[in-house]
Amino acid sequence: MKSFEFEVQDAAGMHARPAGLLVKKAKEYESKVTIHFGDKSADSGRMMAIMSLGVKQGDTIRVDVEGPDEDKAADEMEAFFKENL
């Protein structure tokens, strides 16, 4: 399993537009991508679950990537977060 932490920079936090893009990006991989915030977690394939985390600007999340293509997926997901959130 690969993990990374990310501090959300988007002024609106993890709202509908980036959550939708995140779901689309995560579906490119065989690996499971899970987002953790506080004591909550969400499968990155479920937009409403992502939005229900309530992540705001300045919050730090942890992203876990586990599966056959986890190295590639973790690197590309981290780049996605930096570009979109």
PLY file of the C-alpha trace (Angstrom):
ply
format ascii 1.0
element vertex 85
property float x
property float y
property float z
element edge 84
property int vertex1
property int vertex2
end_header
0.00 0.00 0.00
1.13 3.53 -0.82
-0.03 6.61 1.07
0.44 10.34 0.87
-0.88 13.37 2.69
-2.20 16.47 0.98
-3.29 19.88 2.25
-6.30 21.13 0.29
-5.60 24.53 -1.32
-8.89 25.07 -3.20
-10.84 27.90 -1.54
-14.07 25.90 -1.81
-12.55 22.71 -0.41
-13.47 19.34 -1.86
-16.69 20.41 -3.61
-18.63 18.85 -6.50
-16.37 19.77 -9.44
-13.09 18.38 -8.08
-14.91 15.44 -6.47
-16.35 14.50 -9.86
-12.95 14.78 -11.50
-11.44 12.70 -8.71
-13.95 9.89 -9.24
-13.18 9.86 -12.96
-9.42 9.81 -12.33
-9.58 7.05 -9.71
-11.50 4.79 -12.11
-8.44 4.74 -14.41
-6.68 2.36 -11.99
-7.19 -1.18 -10.76
-6.01 -0.12 -7.29
-8.45 1.02 -4.64
-8.02 4.67 -3.67
-9.35 5.68 -0.25
-9.43 9.20 1.19
-9.19 9.68 4.98
-10.09 12.84 6.86
-10.28 12.81 10.64
-12.10 9.65 11.65
-13.93 9.35 8.31
-12.93 7.66 5.08
-14.38 7.54 1.57
-13.94 5.36 -1.47
-12.71 7.63 -4.27
-15.19 6.01 -6.66
-18.15 7.55 -4.81
-18.64 11.27 -5.31
-21.19 11.74 -2.51
-18.93 9.89 -0.06
-16.04 12.20 -0.95
-18.17 15.31 -0.52
-19.58 14.03 2.79
-16.08 14.14 4.32
-16.53 17.91 4.61
-12.96 18.76 3.59
-12.28 22.50 3.50
-9.36 24.67 2.42
-6.38 24.12 4.70
-7.49 20.64 5.80
-5.02 17.77 5.45
-6.23 14.47 4.06
-4.50 11.10 3.72
-4.85 9.11 0.52
-4.23 5.35 0.54
-3.70 3.47 -2.70
-3.68 -0.33 -2.69
-3.62 -2.75 -5.59
-1.69 -4.06 -8.56
-0.87 -0.64 -10.06
-0.48 1.24 -6.75
2.90 2.82 -7.57
1.64 4.45 -10.76
-1.76 5.26 -9.26
-0.29 6.90 -6.14
2.09 9.07 -8.16
-0.60 10.17 -10.62
-3.23 10.72 -7.93
-0.84 12.91 -5.95
-0.18 14.96 -9.09
-3.95 15.18 -9.67
-4.52 16.56 -6.16
-1.79 19.18 -6.63
-3.31 20.33 -9.94
-6.98 20.29 -8.93
-7.25 20.84 -5.19
0 1
1 2
2 3
3 4
4 5
5 6
6 7
7 8
8 9
9 10
10 11
11 12
12 13
13 14
14 15
15 16
16 17
17 18
18 19
19 20
20 21
21 22
22 23
23 24
24 25
25 26
26 27
27 28
28 29
29 30
30 31
31 32
32 33
33 34
34 35
35 36
36 37
37 38
38 39
39 40
40 41
41 42
42 43
43 44
44 45
45 46
46 47
47 48
48 49
49 50
50 51
51 52
52 53
53 54
54 55
55 56
56 57
57 58
58 59
59 60
60 61
61 62
62 63
63 64
64 65
65 66
66 67
67 68
68 69
69 70
70 71
71 72
72 73
73 74
74 75
75 76
76 77
77 78
78 79
79 80
80 81
81 82
82 83
83 84
